Amino acid sequence: MSHVKKEFYCTECHKYFDIKLNMSLDGNYRIHCPNCNHVHYRKVTKGVITDTRFPDNHSSILIEDIYPMKSSCRDEQQETIKDSVVSGDYLSQLWKERFSAYA
């Protein structure tokens, strides 16, 4: 089973947290903020959390609750590195600059 790590933002306490999801997950899930326990109702498709929400009523089919680890909470969004910046040429240049004295 393959897993993917996703960052999620809680609109209640304004914290970011990480969720590690199995890529085979499909359906409606309740994601609980590990900081304030606010519940986010989301549809998950192939392990990806979508922006699609579902209502909290008896007609909605809930698969399960997701409780991320408290240690994944933070105040700021993680920095992301663009794929275009981390190309082979860029990494090669960094390598040459760092280790040119040893060559």
MOPAC internal coordinates of N, CA, C and O (Angstrom, degrees):
PM7 1SCF
backbone

  N    0.0000 0     0.00 0     0.00 0    0    0    0
  C    1.4369 1     0.00 0     0.00 0    1    0    0
  C    1.5264 1   109.40 1     0.00 0    2    1    0
  O    1.2310 1   121.22 1   -48.40 1    3    2    1
  N    1.2973 1   115.28 1   131.60 1    3    2    1
  C    1.4473 1   121.34 1   179.40 1    5    3    2
  C    1.5269 1   110.27 1   -95.56 1    6    5    3
  O    1.2310 1   120.90 1   -37.96 1    7    6    5
  N    1.3143 1   115.88 1   142.04 1    7    6    5
  C    1.4566 1   121.04 1  -179.75 1    9    7    6
  C    1.5251 1   109.99 1  -120.18 1   10    9    7
  O    1.2310 1   121.08 1   -26.22 1   11   10    9
  N    1.3152 1   115.53 1   153.78 1   11   10    9
  C    1.4554 1   121.32 1   177.17 1   13   11   10
  C    1.5291 1   108.19 1  -133.50 1   14   13   11
  O    1.2310 1   120.93 1   -40.07 1   15   14   13
  N    1.3302 1   115.82 1   139.93 1   15   14   13
  C    1.4577 1   121.16 1  -179.91 1   17   15   14
  C    1.5221 1   108.59 1   -97.75 1   18   17   15
  O    1.2310 1   120.62 1   -50.33 1   19   18   17
  N    1.3247 1   116.41 1   129.67 1   19   18   17
  C    1.4641 1   122.38 1  -179.20 1   21   19   18
  C    1.5180 1   109.86 1  -124.54 1   22   21   19
  O    1.2310 1   121.14 1   -34.73 1   23   22   21
  N    1.3156 1   115.43 1   145.27 1   23   22   21
  C    1.4532 1   120.91 1   175.03 1   25   23   22
  C    1.5264 1   108.25 1   -95.34 1   26   25   23
  O    1.2310 1   120.47 1   -39.05 1   27   26   25
  N    1.3188 1   116.72 1   140.95 1   27   26   25
  C    1.4621 1   121.94 1  -177.62 1   29   27   26
  C    1.5183 1   108.06 1  -133.34 1   30   29   27
  O    1.2310 1   120.38 1   -32.83 1   31   30   29
  N    1.3242 1   116.88 1   147.17 1   31   30   29
  C    1.4636 1   122.66 1  -179.24 1   33   31   30
  C    1.5207 1   109.37 1  -114.46 1   34   33   31
  O    1.2310 1   120.51 1   -49.30 1   35   34   33
  N    1.3304 1   116.63 1   130.70 1   35   34   33
  C    1.4553 1   121.33 1   177.84 1   37   35   34
  C    1.5252 1   108.80 1   -92.94 1   38   37   35
  O    1.2310 1   120.89 1   -58.32 1   39   38   37
  N    1.3130 1   115.90 1   121.68 1   39   38   37
  C    1.4591 1   121.63 1  -179.16 1   41   39   38
  C    1.5297 1   111.84 1   -76.79 1   42   41   39
  O    1.2310 1   120.27 1   168.16 1   43   42   41
  N    1.3126 1   117.09 1   -11.84 1   43   42   41
  C    1.4629 1   121.09 1  -178.43 1   45   43   42
  C    1.5303 1   112.02 1   -85.77 1   46   45   43
  O    1.2310 1   120.43 1   127.92 1   47   46   45
  N    1.3301 1   116.78 1   -52.08 1   47   46   45
  C    1.4663 1   120.43 1  -177.48 1   49   47   46
  C    1.5309 1   112.75 1  -104.61 1   50   49   47
  O    1.2310 1   120.46 1   175.61 1   51   50   49
  N    1.3312 1   116.72 1    -4.39 1   51   50   49
  C    1.4712 1   123.17 1   176.90 1   53   51   50
  C    1.5259 1   113.02 1    63.41 1   54   53   51
  O    1.2310 1   121.15 1  -141.83 1   55   54   53
  N    1.3147 1   115.40 1    38.17 1   55   54   53
  C    1.4638 1   121.66 1   176.42 1   57   55   54
  C    1.5290 1   109.11 1  -111.83 1   58   57   55
  O    1.2310 1   121.21 1   -23.10 1   59   58   57
  N    1.3235 1   115.28 1   156.90 1   59   58   57
  C    1.4547 1   122.27 1   173.42 1   61   59   58
  C    1.5216 1   107.84 1  -103.73 1   62   61   59
  O    1.2310 1   120.82 1   -32.40 1   63   62   61
  N    1.3320 1   116.04 1   147.60 1   63   62   61
  C    1.4579 1   120.11 1   175.06 1   65   63   62
  C    1.5150 1   109.74 1  -150.45 1   66   65   63
  O    1.2310 1   121.09 1   -21.53 1   67   66   65
  N    1.3270 1   115.52 1   158.47 1   67   66   65
  C    1.4619 1   121.79 1  -178.03 1   69   67   66
  C    1.5171 1   110.73 1  -102.33 1   70   69   67
  O    1.2310 1   121.83 1   -34.75 1   71   70   69
  N    1.3229 1   114.10 1   145.25 1   71   70   69
  C    1.4570 1   121.64 1   176.09 1   73   71   70
  C    1.5230 1   107.25 1  -128.07 1   74   73   71
  O    1.2310 1   120.45 1   -49.13 1   75   74   73
  N    1.3125 1   116.75 1   130.87 1   75   74   73
  C    1.4529 1   121.58 1   175.52 1   77   75   74
  C    1.5227 1   107.57 1  -103.59 1   78   77   75
  O    1.2310 1   120.80 1   -66.16 1   79   78   77
  N    1.3359 1   116.08 1   113.84 1   79   78   77
  C    1.4599 1   121.19 1  -174.58 1   81   79   78
  C    1.5244 1   111.97 1  -115.53 1   82   81   79
  O    1.2310 1   121.70 1   -35.32 1   83   82   81
  N    1.3099 1   114.34 1   144.68 1   83   82   81
  C    1.4531 1   121.84 1   172.32 1   85   83   82
  C    1.5251 1   107.35 1   -72.00 1   86   85   83
  O    1.2310 1   119.65 1   -47.08 1   87   86   85
  N    1.3243 1   118.27 1   132.92 1   87   86   85
  C    1.4609 1   121.64 1  -176.33 1   89   87   86
  C    1.5215 1   113.02 1   -69.95 1   90   89   87
  O    1.2310 1   119.77 1   171.52 1   91   90   89
  N    1.3120 1   118.04 1    -8.48 1   91   90   89
  C    1.4641 1   120.18 1   179.08 1   93   91   90
  C    1.5337 1   111.91 1   -91.23 1   94   93   91
  O    1.2310 1   119.90 1  -179.61 1   95   94   93
  N    1.3454 1   117.79 1     0.39 1   95   94   93
  C    1.4587 1   120.11 1  -178.62 1   97   95   94
  C    1.5284 1   111.52 1   -70.85 1   98   97   95
  O    1.2310 1   121.01 1   -46.41 1   99   98   97
  N    1.3123 1   115.67 1   133.59 1   99   98   97
  C    1.4651 1   122.99 1   175.15 1  101   99   98
  C    1.5168 1   107.84 1  -143.67 1  102  101   99
  O    1.2310 1   120.68 1   -45.28 1  103  102  101
  N    1.3253 1   116.30 1   134.72 1  103  102  101
  C    1.4536 1   119.72 1   175.37 1  105  103  102
  C    1.5093 1   112.79 1   132.42 1  106  105  103
  O    1.2310 1   121.22 1    12.32 1  107  106  105
  N    1.3249 1   115.28 1  -167.68 1  107  106  105
  C    1.4607 1   122.86 1  -179.14 1  109  107  106
  C    1.5250 1   110.20 1   -93.66 1  110  109  107
  O    1.2310 1   121.20 1   -51.44 1  111  110  109
  N    1.3356 1   115.32 1   128.56 1  111  110  109
  C    1.4595 1   121.25 1  -178.01 1  113  111  110
  C    1.5166 1   109.79 1  -131.00 1  114  113  111
  O    1.2310 1   120.96 1   -32.96 1  115  114  113
  N    1.3177 1   115.78 1   147.04 1  115  114  113
  C    1.4597 1   121.30 1   170.47 1  117  115  114
  C    1.5159 1   107.14 1   -99.68 1  118  117  115
  O    1.2310 1   120.91 1   -60.56 1  119  118  117
  N    1.3428 1   115.86 1   119.44 1  119  118  117
  C    1.4588 1   121.49 1   179.85 1  121  119  118
  C    1.5238 1   107.23 1  -103.08 1  122  121  119
  O    1.2310 1   121.00 1   -60.08 1  123  122  121
  N    1.3182 1   115.70 1   119.92 1  123  122  121
  C    1.4625 1   121.65 1  -177.81 1  125  123  122
  C    1.5236 1   109.29 1   -96.23 1  126  125  123
  O    1.2310 1   120.89 1   -51.19 1  127  126  125
  N    1.3354 1   115.91 1   128.81 1  127  126  125
  C    1.4586 1   120.04 1   175.48 1  129  127  126
  C    1.5207 1   108.31 1   -66.15 1  130  129  127
  O    1.2310 1   119.64 1   -51.71 1  131  130  129
  N    1.3327 1   118.30 1   128.29 1  131  130  129
  C    1.4638 1   119.80 1  -179.48 1  133  131  130
  C    1.5310 1   113.34 1   -71.76 1  134  133  131
  O    1.2310 1   120.03 1   166.73 1  135  134  133
  N    1.3260 1   117.54 1   -13.27 1  135  134  133
  C    1.4555 1   120.42 1   179.85 1  137  135  134
  C    1.5255 1   111.99 1   -89.17 1  138  137  135
  O    1.2310 1   120.18 1   128.43 1  139  138  137
  N    1.3414 1   117.25 1   -51.57 1  139  138  137
  C    1.4736 1   120.34 1  -174.05 1  141  139  138
  C    1.5276 1   113.35 1  -116.54 1  142  141  139
  O    1.2310 1   120.26 1   177.36 1  143  142  141
  N    1.3255 1   117.11 1    -2.64 1  143  142  141
  C    1.4652 1   124.39 1   179.73 1  145  143  142
  C    1.5350 1   113.05 1    65.99 1  146  145  143
  O    1.2310 1   120.37 1  -160.71 1  147  146  145
  N    1.3367 1   116.89 1    19.29 1  147  146  145
  C    1.4655 1   120.38 1   173.76 1  149  147  146
  C    1.5279 1   108.52 1   -64.49 1  150  149  147
  O    1.2310 1   120.55 1   -41.41 1  151  150  149
  N    1.3225 1   116.55 1   138.59 1  151  150  149
  C    1.4635 1   120.74 1  -176.31 1  153  151  150
  C    1.5248 1   109.83 1   -98.22 1  154  153  151
  O    1.2310 1   121.34 1   -50.79 1  155  154  153
  N    1.3369 1   115.05 1   129.21 1  155  154  153
  C    1.4585 1   122.76 1   176.08 1  157  155  154
  C    1.5286 1   107.55 1  -110.62 1  158  157  155
  O    1.2310 1   120.40 1   -58.39 1  159  158  157
  N    1.3103 1   116.84 1   121.61 1  159  158  157
  C    1.4648 1   121.88 1  -178.96 1  161  159  158
  C    1.5232 1   108.04 1   -93.15 1  162  161  159
  O    1.2310 1   120.20 1   -68.93 1  163  162  161
  N    1.3252 1   117.21 1   111.07 1  163  162  161
  C    1.4547 1   120.83 1  -175.51 1  165  163  162
  C    1.5230 1   112.01 1  -134.18 1  166  165  163
  O    1.2310 1   122.20 1   -30.03 1  167  166  165
  N    1.3183 1   113.40 1   149.97 1  167  166  165
  C    1.4636 1   120.94 1   171.77 1  169  167  166
  C    1.5231 1   106.87 1   -91.56 1  170  169  167
  O    1.2310 1   120.79 1   -47.01 1  171  170  169
  N    1.3159 1   116.09 1   132.99 1  171  170  169
  C    1.4577 1   122.37 1   178.15 1  173  171  170
  C    1.5229 1   107.65 1  -113.14 1  174  173  171
  O    1.2310 1   120.93 1   -50.33 1  175  174  173
  N    1.3323 1   115.82 1   129.67 1  175  174  173
  C    1.4629 1   121.51 1   179.63 1  177  175  174
  C    1.5179 1   108.97 1  -124.66 1  178  177  175
  O    1.2310 1   120.34 1   -62.10 1  179  178  177
  N    1.3099 1   116.95 1   117.90 1  179  178  177
  C    1.4674 1   123.94 1  -179.52 1  181  179  178
  C    1.5324 1   111.60 1    51.10 1  182  181  179
  O    1.2310 1   120.83 1  -136.77 1  183  182  181
  N    1.3261 1   116.01 1    43.23 1  183  182  181
  C    1.4485 1   121.52 1   177.08 1  185  183  182
  C    1.5147 1   115.10 1    80.39 1  186  185  183
  O    1.2310 1   120.04 1  -176.72 1  187  186  185
  N    1.3292 1   117.53 1     3.28 1  187  186  185
  C    1.4667 1   121.68 1  -179.29 1  189  187  186
  C    1.5264 1   108.81 1  -107.52 1  190  189  187
  O    1.2310 1   120.70 1   -52.76 1  191  190  189
  N    1.3313 1   116.27 1   127.24 1  191  190  189
  C    1.4616 1   120.99 1   177.27 1  193  191  190
  C    1.5230 1   107.70 1   -76.19 1  194  193  191
  O    1.2310 1   120.62 1   -56.59 1  195  194  193
  N    1.3183 1   116.41 1   123.41 1  195  194  193
  C    1.4584 1   120.97 1   179.88 1  197  195  194
  C    1.5284 1   109.87 1   -95.02 1  198  197  195
  O    1.2310 1   121.05 1    -8.56 1  199  198  197
  N    1.3164 1   115.60 1   171.44 1  199  198  197
  C    1.4676 1   120.53 1   175.40 1  201  199  198
  C    1.5185 1   111.36 1   -82.46 1  202  201  199
  O    1.2310 1   120.11 1   176.09 1  203  202  201
  N    1.3208 1   117.39 1    -3.91 1  203  202  201
  C    1.4597 1   122.53 1  -179.34 1  205  203  202
  C    1.5224 1   109.76 1   -72.75 1  206  205  203
  O    1.2310 1   121.13 1   -56.48 1  207  206  205
  N    1.3197 1   115.44 1   123.52 1  207  206  205
  C    1.4578 1   120.96 1   177.23 1  209  207  206
  C    1.5173 1   108.85 1  -100.79 1  210  209  207
  O    1.2310 1   120.67 1   -20.17 1  211  210  209
  N    1.3004 1   116.32 1   159.83 1  211  210  209
  C    1.4575 1   119.81 1   174.97 1  213  211  210
  C    1.5160 1   108.19 1  -129.12 1  214  213  211
  O    1.2310 1   119.73 1   -30.88 1  215  214  213
  N    1.3190 1   118.11 1   149.12 1  215  214  213
  C    1.4645 1   120.92 1  -176.76 1  217  215  214
  C    1.5315 1   111.49 1   -73.94 1  218  217  215
  O    1.2310 1   121.41 1   -29.05 1  219  218  217
  N    1.3039 1   114.91 1   150.95 1  219  218  217
  C    1.4606 1   120.90 1   177.37 1  221  219  218
  C    1.5349 1   108.48 1   -89.51 1  222  221  219
  O    1.2310 1   121.13 1   -99.73 1  223  222  221
  N    1.3196 1   115.44 1    80.27 1  223  222  221
  C    1.4663 1   119.72 1   177.55 1  225  223  222
  C    1.5255 1   109.23 1  -143.70 1  226  225  223
  O    1.2310 1   120.89 1    -3.52 1  227  226  225
  N    1.2986 1   115.89 1   176.48 1  227  226  225
  C    1.4694 1   120.25 1  -175.07 1  229  227  226
  C    1.5191 1   113.26 1   -71.98 1  230  229  227
  O    1.2310 1   119.85 1   160.73 1  231  230  229
  N    1.3316 1   117.89 1   -19.27 1  231  230  229
  C    1.4672 1   119.11 1  -179.78 1  233  231  230
  C    1.5334 1   112.16 1   -79.82 1  234  233  231
  O    1.2310 1   120.05 1   163.07 1  235  234  233
  N    1.3435 1   117.50 1   -16.93 1  235  234  233
  C    1.4573 1   121.10 1   178.16 1  237  235  234
  C    1.5305 1   109.43 1   -80.98 1  238  237  235
  O    1.2310 1   121.31 1   -43.63 1  239  238  237
  N    1.2930 1   115.11 1   136.37 1  239  238  237
  C    1.4613 1   119.95 1   177.60 1  241  239  238
  C    1.5270 1   107.70 1   -93.81 1  242  241  239
  O    1.2310 1   121.04 1   -67.47 1  243  242  241
  N    1.3156 1   115.62 1   112.53 1  243  242  241
  C    1.4561 1   121.96 1  -179.88 1  245  243  242
  C    1.5224 1   108.91 1   -95.32 1  246  245  243
  O    1.2310 1   121.02 1   -51.14 1  247  246  245
  N    1.3216 1   115.65 1   128.86 1  247  246  245
  C    1.4652 1   119.52 1   178.71 1  249  247  246
  C    1.5290 1   109.60 1   -79.60 1  250  249  247
  O    1.2310 1   120.42 1   122.66 1  251  250  249
  N    1.3398 1   116.80 1   -57.34 1  251  250  249
  C    1.4655 1   120.40 1   178.72 1  253  251  250
  C    1.5175 1   110.13 1  -170.08 1  254  253  251
  O    1.2310 1   121.20 1    -5.79 1  255  254  253
  N    1.3313 1   115.31 1   174.21 1  255  254  253
  C    1.4547 1   122.23 1   175.63 1  257  255  254
  C    1.5219 1   109.22 1   -95.76 1  258  257  255
  O    1.2310 1   121.03 1   -33.49 1  259  258  257
  N    1.3344 1   115.64 1   146.51 1  259  258  257
  C    1.4598 1   121.64 1   176.96 1  261  259  258
  C    1.5173 1   107.30 1  -117.11 1  262  261  259
  O    1.2310 1   120.85 1   -55.55 1  263  262  261
  N    1.3349 1   115.98 1   124.45 1  263  262  261
  C    1.4603 1   122.45 1   179.89 1  265  263  262
  C    1.5320 1   109.06 1  -117.58 1  266  265  263
  O    1.2310 1   119.83 1   -83.59 1  267  266  265
  N    1.3341 1   117.92 1    96.41 1  267  266  265
  C    1.4695 1   119.62 1   177.46 1  269  267  266
  C    1.5238 1   111.26 1   -66.49 1  270  269  267
  O    1.2310 1   120.86 1   -16.73 1  271  270  269
  N    1.3141 1   115.95 1   163.27 1  271  270  269
  C    1.4617 1   121.19 1  -179.43 1  273  271  270
  C    1.5216 1   111.16 1   -73.51 1  274  273  271
  O    1.2310 1   120.65 1   -39.56 1  275  274  273
  N    1.3119 1   116.35 1   140.44 1  275  274  273
  C    1.4689 1   122.45 1   179.10 1  277  275  274
  C    1.5264 1   111.10 1   -58.34 1  278  277  275
  O    1.2310 1   120.41 1   146.05 1  279  278  277
  N    1.3121 1   116.83 1   -33.95 1  279  278  277
  C    1.4671 1   121.00 1  -178.29 1  281  279  278
  C    1.5250 1   113.22 1   -67.82 1  282  281  279
  O    1.2310 1   119.81 1   168.05 1  283  282  281
  N    1.3366 1   117.97 1   -11.95 1  283  282  281
  C    1.4698 1   119.94 1   179.84 1  285  283  282
  C    1.5266 1   112.43 1   -84.07 1  286  285  283
  O    1.2310 1   119.53 1   174.68 1  287  286  285
  N    1.3398 1   118.51 1    -5.32 1  287  286  285
  C    1.4747 1   122.18 1  -179.35 1  289  287  286
  C    1.5211 1   111.44 1   -73.93 1  290  289  287
  O    1.2310 1   121.59 1   -36.19 1  291  290  289
  N    1.3201 1   114.57 1   143.81 1  291  290  289
  C    1.4622 1   120.84 1   174.98 1  293  291  290
  C    1.5290 1   109.28 1  -156.49 1  294  293  291
  O    1.2310 1   121.05 1   -17.05 1  295  294  293
  N    1.3225 1   115.60 1   162.95 1  295  294  293
  C    1.4635 1   120.91 1  -178.20 1  297  295  294
  C    1.5201 1   113.01 1   -82.73 1  298  297  295
  O    1.2310 1   120.33 1   150.40 1  299  298  297
  N    1.3089 1   116.97 1   -29.60 1  299  298  297
  C    1.4601 1   120.59 1  -175.12 1  301  299  298
  C    1.5214 1   111.48 1  -115.61 1  302  301  299
  O    1.2310 1   121.71 1   -27.81 1  303  302  301
  N    1.3177 1   114.34 1   152.19 1  303  302  301
  C    1.4609 1   120.84 1   176.85 1  305  303  302
  C    1.5254 1   108.50 1   -68.51 1  306  305  303
  O    1.2310 1   121.00 1   -35.94 1  307  306  305
  N    1.3205 1   115.69 1   144.06 1  307  306  305
  C    1.4547 1   119.40 1   177.46 1  309  307  306
  C    1.5152 1   109.08 1   -68.34 1  310  309  307
  O    1.2310 1   121.01 1   -34.74 1  311  310  309
  N    1.3159 1   115.67 1   145.26 1  311  310  309
  C    1.4543 1   119.52 1   176.79 1  313  311  310
  C    1.5140 1   108.65 1   -71.46 1  314  313  311
  O    1.2310 1   121.29 1   -42.93 1  315  314  313
  N    1.3219 1   115.13 1   137.07 1  315  314  313
  C    1.4501 1   119.47 1   177.73 1  317  315  314
  C    1.5157 1   109.02 1  -111.66 1  318  317  315
  O    1.2310 1   120.88 1   -35.99 1  319  318  317
  N    1.3000 1   115.93 1   144.01 1  319  318  317
  C    1.4596 1   121.76 1   179.14 1  321  319  318
  C    1.5222 1   107.14 1  -105.24 1  322  321  319
  O    1.2310 1   120.91 1   -54.13 1  323  322  321
  N    1.3060 1   115.87 1   125.87 1  323  322  321
  C    1.4602 1   120.97 1  -179.68 1  325  323  322
  C    1.5148 1   109.75 1   -68.67 1  326  325  323
  O    1.2310 1   120.59 1   -38.01 1  327  326  325
  N    1.3314 1   116.49 1   141.99 1  327  326  325
  C    1.4586 1   120.78 1   178.96 1  329  327  326
  C    1.5227 1   111.46 1   -61.14 1  330  329  327
  O    1.2310 1   120.57 1   146.15 1  331  330  329
  N    1.3223 1   116.51 1   -33.85 1  331  330  329
  C    1.4599 1   119.62 1  -178.10 1  333  331  330
  C    1.5270 1   111.58 1   -67.23 1  334  333  331
  O    1.2310 1   120.06 1   151.05 1  335  334  333
  N    1.3282 1   117.50 1   -28.95 1  335  334  333
  C    1.4583 1   121.22 1   179.71 1  337  335  334
  C    1.5206 1   110.36 1   -77.42 1  338  337  335
  O    1.2310 1   119.87 1   143.17 1  339  338  337
  N    1.3147 1   117.85 1   -36.83 1  339  338  337
  C    1.4539 1   121.73 1  -177.25 1  341  339  338
  C    1.5276 1   109.50 1   -93.05 1  342  341  339
  O    1.2310 1   121.27 1  -117.87 1  343  342  341
  N    1.2846 1   115.17 1    62.13 1  343  342  341
  C    1.4612 1   119.27 1   176.76 1  345  343  342
  C    1.5207 1   107.84 1   -94.38 1  346  345  343
  O    1.2310 1   120.68 1   -10.13 1  347  346  345
  N    1.3022 1   116.31 1   169.87 1  347  346  345
  C    1.4574 1   120.81 1   179.33 1  349  347  346
  C    1.5114 1   112.33 1   -60.85 1  350  349  347
  O    1.2310 1   119.94 1   141.69 1  351  350  349
  N    1.3446 1   117.72 1   -38.31 1  351  350  349
  C    1.4601 1   121.06 1   179.71 1  353  351  350
  C    1.5241 1   111.26 1   -64.20 1  354  353  351
  O    1.2310 1   120.31 1   137.34 1  355  354  353
  N    1.3055 1   117.01 1   -42.66 1  355  354  353
  C    1.4550 1   121.80 1  -179.36 1  357  355  354
  C    1.5237 1   110.37 1   -63.61 1  358  357  355
  O    1.2310 1   120.41 1   134.35 1  359  358  357
  N    1.3240 1   116.82 1   -45.65 1  359  358  357
  C    1.4635 1   120.36 1   179.97 1  361  359  358
  C    1.5206 1   111.06 1   -66.42 1  362  361  359
  O    1.2310 1   120.11 1   142.06 1  363  362  361
  N    1.3197 1   117.39 1   -37.94 1  363  362  361
  C    1.4658 1   120.78 1   177.68 1  365  363  362
  C    1.5191 1   110.83 1   -62.13 1  366  365  363
  O    1.2310 1   120.80 1   138.26 1  367  366  365
  N    1.3378 1   116.09 1   -41.74 1  367  366  365
  C    1.4587 1   120.79 1   179.06 1  369  367  366
  C    1.5272 1   110.50 1   -63.31 1  370  369  367
  O    1.2310 1   120.20 1   135.15 1  371  370  369
  N    1.3269 1   117.23 1   -44.85 1  371  370  369
  C    1.4597 1   120.27 1   177.75 1  373  371  370
  C    1.5224 1   111.35 1   -60.68 1  374  373  371
  O    1.2310 1   120.32 1   138.52 1  375  374  373
  N    1.3154 1   117.00 1   -41.48 1  375  374  373
  C    1.4644 1   122.36 1   179.58 1  377  375  374
  C    1.5261 1   110.47 1   -61.46 1  378  377  375
  O    1.2310 1   120.71 1   133.78 1  379  378  377
  N    1.3335 1   116.25 1   -46.22 1  379  378  377
  C    1.4690 1   120.84 1  -179.29 1  381  379  378
  C    1.5218 1   110.82 1   -63.66 1  382  381  379
  O    1.2310 1   120.15 1   137.69 1  383  382  381
  N    1.3417 1   117.33 1   -42.31 1  383  382  381
  C    1.4619 1   120.50 1   179.83 1  385  383  382
  C    1.5186 1   111.72 1   -64.22 1  386  385  383
  O    1.2310 1   120.71 1   140.51 1  387  386  385
  N    1.3137 1   116.26 1   -39.49 1  387  386  385
  C    1.4607 1   120.60 1  -176.38 1  389  387  386
  C    1.5224 1   112.33 1   -73.85 1  390  389  387
  O    1.2310 1   120.17 1   139.36 1  391  390  389
  N    1.3275 1   117.28 1   -40.64 1  391  390  389
  C    1.4438 1   121.01 1  -171.40 1  393  391  390
  C    1.5244 1   113.90 1  -111.12 1  394  393  391
  O    1.2310 1   119.36 1  -166.66 1  395  394  393
  N    1.3117 1   118.82 1    13.34 1  395  394  393
  C    1.4697 1   120.56 1  -178.26 1  397  395  394
  C    1.5263 1   112.20 1   -65.85 1  398  397  395
  O    1.2310 1   120.14 1   151.49 1  399  398  397
  N    1.3052 1   117.35 1   -28.51 1  399  398  397
  C    1.4654 1   120.56 1   179.22 1  401  399  398
  C    1.5326 1   111.79 1   -68.02 1  402  401  399
  O    1.2310 1   120.43 1   156.45 1  403  402  401
  N    1.3220 1   116.79 1   -23.55 1  403  402  401
  C    1.4758 1   120.90 1  -177.65 1  405  403  402
  C    1.5264 1   112.52 1   -92.49 1  406  405  403
  O    1.2310 1   119.65 1   172.10 1  407  406  405
  N    1.3172 1   118.27 1    -7.90 1  407  406  405
  C    1.4627 1   121.87 1  -175.43 1  409  407  406
  C    1.5051 1   111.47 1   -82.76 1  410  409  407
  O    1.2310 1   120.10 1   180.00 1  411  410  409

